[in-house]
Amino acid sequence: MKKPIVSAVRRISVLRSDAPFLLFFLVSAAGTVCGALSSKTADAEMLRRLDFLFLTNFELRSTQSVVSAFIVSFSSVTVFMLAAFFLGLSLWGCALCAAVPFFRGYGYGLTAGFICSTYGMNGFFYSLLVLLPGTFISCAALSFAALCSFRSSIGSIMHLMRSPVKDDPKAQLRSYTVKMLRLMPVCAVSGLADTLCSFVFSGLFSF
C-alpha cells in the first residue's frame, strides 16, 4: 500500500517541479495558435520580411546550402536567447520574458498557417516534417530560458527588498549565465534538426 502512495507523491512532486516550464511551453503553443490565426492576412512578401527572426521564408530553405541553413537557423534562435538573457538581468524583465517563447511559436504558426491555407495537405505535411522538429526543440529551449530569465529577474527584485542582502549577487549572476550557456547546445541541436529535416524532406514538396 505504501509503494503506490510513495509513487503517487513522487509523480506529483515531479509535476510541480516541471509545472513552470510547462507553463512557458504552453505560452509558445499559444503563440503558434495566434500565428496561425494571423496567417489569414499574411502574404509571401510579409514572410520574407520576417524571415530573419521567425524563419518564415520556406521557399529559401530549398535553395540554401547546408552550412548557410544551419547558420541562419542557429542565429535566429540565438537572437531569442539573447533577448531572454538580457531580460533576466533587468528588474522589469519578469513582465516580458514570456514574450520570448510566445513569438518563437508565433513565427511557426504564421508560416505553417500560411502554407497550409495556400497549399492544403501538401503544406500541412511540409509544416509537420520540415518545420516542426527544429521549432519544437527551439521552443523547448526558449521556454526554459524564459523560465530562468523570469526567476533571475524576480531574484533581482527580491534583492532590493532584502536588508541586508544574504545571497551573493555575483554568484547568482554566474549561475544564471552558466544555465543560459548550457542551453546553447540545445539551440544548436534545433538548428541541426531544422537543417537536416529541410534537406531530407524539402525535395518531396514543390510549391
Secondary structure as UniProt FT lines:
FT   HELIX           2..38
FT   HELIX           39..41
FT   HELIX           44..49
FT   HELIX           51..54
FT   HELIX           58..61
FT   TURN            62..63
FT   HELIX           66..88
FT   HELIX           93..95
FT   TURN            96..98
FT   HELIX           99..119
FT   HELIX           121..126
FT   HELIX           127..131
FT   HELIX           132..161
FT   HELIX           169..182
FT   HELIX           184..201
FT   HELIX           202..204
//
